[in-house]
Amino acid sequence: MSQLINYPHIASMVFGQPLFATHQLVQSVKAVLEPRLLGQFTANAESVSVVVNDLKLANQVEARSNDLMAINGVMVAGKLAIISVHGILVPRAGTIDASCNELISYEKLRNQISMAVEHELVEHIVLDFHSGGGAAMGCDECAEFIRAMSQIKPITAIINYAAYSAAFYLAAACSEIIASPTSGVGSIGVIIETAEISKYEEKMGVTYNTFYRGAHKNDFSPHEEITDQAVAEINKRLDSAYAMFTNSVAKHRDISVDDVIATEARLLDPKEALSLKLIDKIMPAQDAVNQLAQQYQIHSKPKSRSIQAQAKMLDMNCKL
């Protein structure tokens, strides 16, 4: 039985909101939403039933089978915890039809990282990125949380195969970034799109009458042409979100804000990203995971570290 999807709610998170997302991702989400919102979509069996078969990196780690376990989406293999960061990033947990894309919430990611930090067997956390970005709301808080947790246990970002916009925002906060040779990174920018369907409504003979108080209450209404006042508000929100993004990347990657801005939200290949100090290494994802796993097989740490980590985690949570 297919799950009912609240498309207007999803639309409210896409249109008129700052997004740390590639233009391609925004267009792909719009392609799903627009025909449904305009009543031009007819469901069929293929569109509501899509099988997703995602192979996790941890399934291939060179570890004994009894060392591999999955706890609430956190794959633990030996001393490593591997967490997938795949699909569209959103503030809170939610669901969407597979014909659109996978969703991962900043809330869920924080919970998974917390679980890995507190896990007594885990010495190193790996975030496996394949995302075109997502919502600006909640992204900075999640990035700062990742940076704080990396002071307790190292967190490596493996770009396998995309970390664009919001995904790169999070990756930049990790202790280290490793990109696979054919991956893509960057898109350090922010985008806002508004939907205006007044001409379509006029053609259909539909009129909306809106009554409100507060000069900005009706900004971004899809039922009328956008106003100069609304455009000014959009530019203020863009400037604020862009400054937050570029400053965060500059701080966590130890480069200048001007160098980050100079990328102009371009999609970068690994060699260019490495030359700009946006990543640390270029290596196939599986080789990177196996190399990390091997380090901990050779240099095992005393178990008392897990108690210290839990105590530090508790102290961090009190401060955050």
MARRO-874718 format. One line per field, with one value per residue (C-alpha): residue number from 1; residue in one letter; x, y, z. Coordinates in Angstrom, 3 decimals. Example, Ala and Ser with C-alpha at 12.3 -4.5 7.8 and 13.67 -1.06 7.14 Angstrom:
// residues 2
nr: 1:2
rest: A:S
X: 12.300:13.670
Y: -4.500:-1.060
Z: 7.800:7.140
This chain:
// residues 320
nr: 1:2:3:4:5:6:7:8:9:10:11:12:13:14:15:16:17:18:19:20:21:22:23:24:25:26:27:28:29:30:31:32:33:34:35:36:37:38:39:40:41:42:43:44:45:46:47:48:49:50:51:52:53:54:55:56:57:58:59:60:61:62:63:64:65:66:67:68:69:70:71:72:73:74:75:76:77:78:79:80:81:82:83:84:85:86:87:88:89:90:91:92:93:94:95:96:97:98:99:100:101:102:103:104:105:106:107:108:109:110:111:112:113:114:115:116:117:118:119:120:121:122:123:124:125:126:127:128:129:130:131:132:133:134:135:136:137:138:139:140:141:142:143:144:145:146:147:148:149:150:151:152:153:154:155:156:157:158:159:160:161:162:163:164:165:166:167:168:169:170:171:172:173:174:175:176:177:178:179:180:181:182:183:184:185:186:187:188:189:190:191:192:193:194:195:196:197:198:199:200:201:202:203:204:205:206:207:208:209:210:211:212:213:214:215:216:217:218:219:220:221:222:223:224:225:226:227:228:229:230:231:232:233:234:235:236:237:238:239:240:241:242:243:244:245:246:247:248:249:250:251:252:253:254:255:256:257:258:259:260:261:262:263:264:265:266:267:268:269:270:271:272:273:274:275:276:277:278:279:280:281:282:283:284:285:286:287:288:289:290:291:292:293:294:295:296:297:298:299:300:301:302:303:304:305:306:307:308:309:310:311:312:313:314:315:316:317:318:319:320
rest: M:S:Q:L:I:N:Y:P:H:I:A:S:M:V:F:G:Q:P:L:F:A:T:H:Q:L:V:Q:S:V:K:A:V:L:E:P:R:L:L:G:Q:F:T:A:N:A:E:S:V:S:V:V:V:N:D:L:K:L:A:N:Q:V:E:A:R:S:N:D:L:M:A:I:N:G:V:M:V:A:G:K:L:A:I:I:S:V:H:G:I:L:V:P:R:A:G:T:I:D:A:S:C:N:E:L:I:S:Y:E:K:L:R:N:Q:I:S:M:A:V:E:H:E:L:V:E:H:I:V:L:D:F:H:S:G:G:G:A:A:M:G:C:D:E:C:A:E:F:I:R:A:M:S:Q:I:K:P:I:T:A:I:I:N:Y:A:A:Y:S:A:A:F:Y:L:A:A:A:C:S:E:I:I:A:S:P:T:S:G:V:G:S:I:G:V:I:I:E:T:A:E:I:S:K:Y:E:E:K:M:G:V:T:Y:N:T:F:Y:R:G:A:H:K:N:D:F:S:P:H:E:E:I:T:D:Q:A:V:A:E:I:N:K:R:L:D:S:A:Y:A:M:F:T:N:S:V:A:K:H:R:D:I:S:V:D:D:V:I:A:T:E:A:R:L:L:D:P:K:E:A:L:S:L:K:L:I:D:K:I:M:P:A:Q:D:A:V:N:Q:L:A:Q:Q:Y:Q:I:H:S:K:P:K:S:R:S:I:Q:A:Q:A:K:M:L:D:M:N:C:K:L
X: 0.000:1.522:2.027:0.155:2.554:1.915:3.087:2.030:4.176:7.136:6.536:6.670:10.191:11.286:9.798:10.657:13.213:17.022:18.433:22.014:21.417:22.594:20.399:19.991:18.636:16.145:14.941:14.550:12.419:10.335:9.778:8.132:6.175:4.806:2.565:1.178:0.444:-1.198:-3.313:-1.547:-0.132:-1.701:-0.192:0.827:2.338:5.871:5.739:4.575:6.604:10.355:12.849:15.967:18.956:21.811:25.029:26.766:30.544:30.641:29.304:32.609:35.028:37.670:36.448:35.233:31.495:30.974:32.563:29.895:26.645:24.012:22.388:19.744:21.473:24.982:27.184:29.869:32.767:35.685:36.653:34.810:31.266:30.036:27.041:25.419:24.641:22.682:19.948:18.273:19.154:16.185:15.838:13.747:12.812:10.243:9.303:8.923:8.091:11.155:10.355:11.573:14.661:15.986:15.756:18.092:17.426:20.015:18.200:18.689:22.316:23.078:21.477:23.497:26.757:25.945:25.337:28.680:30.533:29.022:29.634:32.381:33.827:33.989:37.238:36.641:33.499:33.109:30.416:29.706:28.464:26.356:24.116:23.307:22.494:19.199:17.724:19.659:17.563:19.387:22.536:24.859:23.805:24.542:27.940:28.906:27.776:29.956:32.946:32.340:32.027:35.226:37.056:35.986:36.483:37.883:35.250:36.273:34.105:34.324:32.778:31.322:30.336:28.875:29.028:27.471:26.205:24.638:26.460:29.785:28.836:28.720:31.782:33.880:33.265:34.792:38.341:39.340:37.786:38.636:37.086:36.837:38.548:35.306:33.373:32.121:32.292:31.502:28.403:29.149:26.196:22.543:19.467:15.861:13.106:9.547:6.489:3.999:0.964:-1.404:-1.570:-2.361:-5.090:-6.518:-6.664:-8.425:-10.885:-9.643:-9.244:-7.763:-8.683:-6.126:-6.672:-3.800:-2.173:1.528:3.212:5.287:2.627:1.781:5.332:6.027:2.348:2.113:-1.199:0.252:3.368:6.283:6.686:9.808:9.385:9.503:12.562:14.370:13.539:14.818:18.122:18.528:17.981:20.350:23.116:22.704:22.724:25.628:27.766:27.039:27.986:31.197:32.407:31.792:33.737:36.591:36.776:36.672:38.985:41.389:41.269:40.178:36.560:37.602:38.963:35.681:33.637:35.916:34.614:31.323:29.325:30.997:30.821:34.420:36.247:38.536:41.810:40.565:39.052:42.377:44.272:41.846:42.309:38.642:39.541:42.552:42.993:41.817:41.295:38.696:36.141:36.635:40.419:39.969:37.703:40.003:43.011:41.264:40.182:43.724:45.126:42.927:43.775:47.456:47.104:44.308:43.377:42.722:39.065:39.269:39.084:35.404:34.609:36.530:34.673:31.281:32.193:33.378:30.249:28.067:30.001:29.672:25.913:25.575:27.406:25.612
Y: 0.000:3.329:6.056:9.363:12.240:15.803:17.541:21.062:20.626:19.541:22.500:24.852:23.588:24.043:27.324:30.655:29.068:29.363:26.090:24.865:22.714:22.377:23.842:20.316:19.030:21.900:21.220:17.476:18.107:20.681:18.161:15.853:18.520:20.758:18.276:16.981:20.441:21.512:18.358:17.192:13.945:10.505:7.865:4.528:1.403:2.312:5.792:4.662:1.503:1.902:-0.533:1.084:-1.172:0.798:-1.032:0.427:0.804:-1.111:-4.205:-4.419:-3.574:-6.225:-7.264:-10.521:-11.087:-11.038:-7.555:-6.116:-4.850:-2.238:-0.165:2.366:2.987:3.119:0.385:-0.704:-2.633:-3.289:0.095:2.077:3.430:4.212:6.498:7.123:10.720:10.018:12.032:15.313:16.906:18.236:19.712:16.955:13.359:12.808:10.545:11.018:8.734:6.972:8.402:11.725:10.904:9.670:11.979:12.278:14.753:16.750:15.552:11.894:12.444:14.083:11.160:8.647:10.491:10.705:6.959:6.311:8.623:6.812:3.311:1.616:-0.262:2.710:4.658:6.434:7.693:7.761:9.820:8.355:11.263:11.111:14.168:17.221:19.215:20.358:22.782:25.665:25.437:23.236:22.825:25.117:23.622:20.141:21.223:22.734:19.542:17.454:19.674:19.384:15.579:15.365:16.664:13.478:10.934:11.653:11.986:11.395:12.516:10.187:11.712:8.732:10.202:13.672:16.286:19.410:22.482:21.438:18.101:19.894:22.273:19.201:17.515:20.650:20.342:16.847:16.114:15.066:14.898:12.127:12.258:9.370:10.079:10.592:12.434:16.001:18.631:22.296:24.248:26.556:28.846:29.405:29.490:30.581:29.915:31.187:29.764:32.113:30.502:33.452:33.159:29.448:30.199:32.921:30.473:27.934:30.555:30.417:33.535:33.692:36.592:37.080:39.208:39.837:42.102:42.868:44.294:41.171:38.548:37.957:38.012:35.119:34.433:32.111:33.731:37.068:38.523:38.912:42.393:44.553:44.255:40.460:40.564:42.742:40.230:37.362:39.145:39.761:36.066:35.036:37.328:36.059:32.362:32.809:34.583:31.828:29.103:30.687:31.657:28.150:26.491:28.983:28.405:24.617:24.240:26.939:28.977:32.549:33.531:35.273:31.980:30.253:33.014:32.850:29.349:31.066:27.940:25.937:22.148:21.017:17.836:16.322:17.626:21.189:20.848:19.513:22.452:24.821:22.980:22.043:18.348:16.512:13.385:11.697:7.964:5.342:5.167:1.499:1.905:4.792:2.763:-0.260:1.940:3.414:-0.032:-1.351:1.486:0.422:-3.247:-2.361:0.291:-0.793:1.667:0.895:0.414:3.189:5.644:4.795:5.903:9.141:9.683:9.206:11.696:14.257:13.652:14.429:17.635:18.663:18.059:20.329:23.118:22.754
Z: 0.000:-1.059:1.526:1.146:0.623:1.766:-1.423:-0.322:2.801:0.669:-1.649:1.344:2.036:-1.600:-2.818:-1.207:1.136:1.097:-0.215:-0.104:-3.176:-6.749:-9.468:-10.848:-7.539:-7.292:-10.834:-10.190:-7.099:-8.983:-11.781:-9.243:-7.364:-10.105:-11.972:-8.662:-7.285:-10.539:-10.793:-13.952:-12.571:-12.855:-10.562:-11.947:-10.480:-11.516:-9.976:-6.553:-6.244:-6.625:-5.184:-3.777:-3.261:-1.673:-0.891:2.132:2.209:5.460:3.746:1.869:4.663:5.155:8.600:10.114:9.778:13.539:13.658:11.358:12.814:11.992:14.717:13.642:10.317:11.798:10.321:12.778:11.272:13.591:15.049:12.355:12.330:8.802:8.372:4.993:4.042:0.870:-0.833:0.005:3.344:5.347:8.863:10.415:9.759:7.023:4.140:0.411:-2.478:-3.876:-7.313:-5.947:-3.919:-0.617:2.359:5.310:8.094:10.015:13.126:12.238:11.255:14.587:16.422:14.412:15.059:18.774:18.802:17.139:19.544:22.523:21.087:23.097:20.095:17.726:17.427:14.121:12.338:8.554:6.819:3.374:1.223:-1.905:-1.914:-3.991:-0.867:0.587:3.099:4.611:7.787:10.286:8.190:10.139:13.474:12.153:10.811:14.159:15.892:13.568:14.326:18.085:17.894:15.827:18.896:20.688:17.905:14.426:11.698:8.094:5.193:2.204:-0.909:-2.685:-5.141:-4.503:-1.749:-3.124:-1.306:2.064:1.866:1.408:4.240:6.514:4.980:5.530:9.275:9.417:10.540:7.011:3.541:1.085:-2.380:-4.818:-8.191:-10.159:-7.431:-7.380:-4.641:-4.121:-5.151:-2.227:-2.708:-1.907:-4.122:-3.663:-6.170:-5.944:-7.688:-9.334:-10.950:-11.335:-15.141:-14.897:-12.343:-14.573:-17.472:-15.243:-13.973:-10.375:-8.219:-4.702:-2.416:0.350:3.473:5.891:8.449:8.458:5.357:4.682:5.483:1.818:0.439:-1.970:-2.651:-5.670:-6.661:-7.785:-9.388:-7.011:-5.531:-5.192:-1.419:-1.625:-3.907:-1.354:1.382:-0.769:-1.345:2.400:3.119:0.318:1.611:5.174:4.225:1.786:4.386:6.913:4.397:3.099:6.582:7.896:5.073:5.433:9.192:9.081:6.060:7.321:4.118:3.420:2.908:-0.323:-1.668:-0.859:-2.508:-5.565:-6.332:-7.299:-6.374:-9.157:-9.262:-8.812:-9.690:-7.010:-8.482:-8.540:-5.075:-3.776:-5.304:-3.549:-0.206:-0.095:0.298:1.726:-0.418:-3.600:-3.184:-4.144:-1.351:-0.591:-0.419:2.005:4.295:4.195:4.977:8.006:9.186:8.830:10.961:13.858:13.417:13.786:16.470:18.793:21.523:25.181:26.143:28.727:25.798:25.319:28.891:28.346:25.056:26.710:29.436:26.873:24.791:27.810:28.431:24.754:24.768:27.796:25.939:22.577
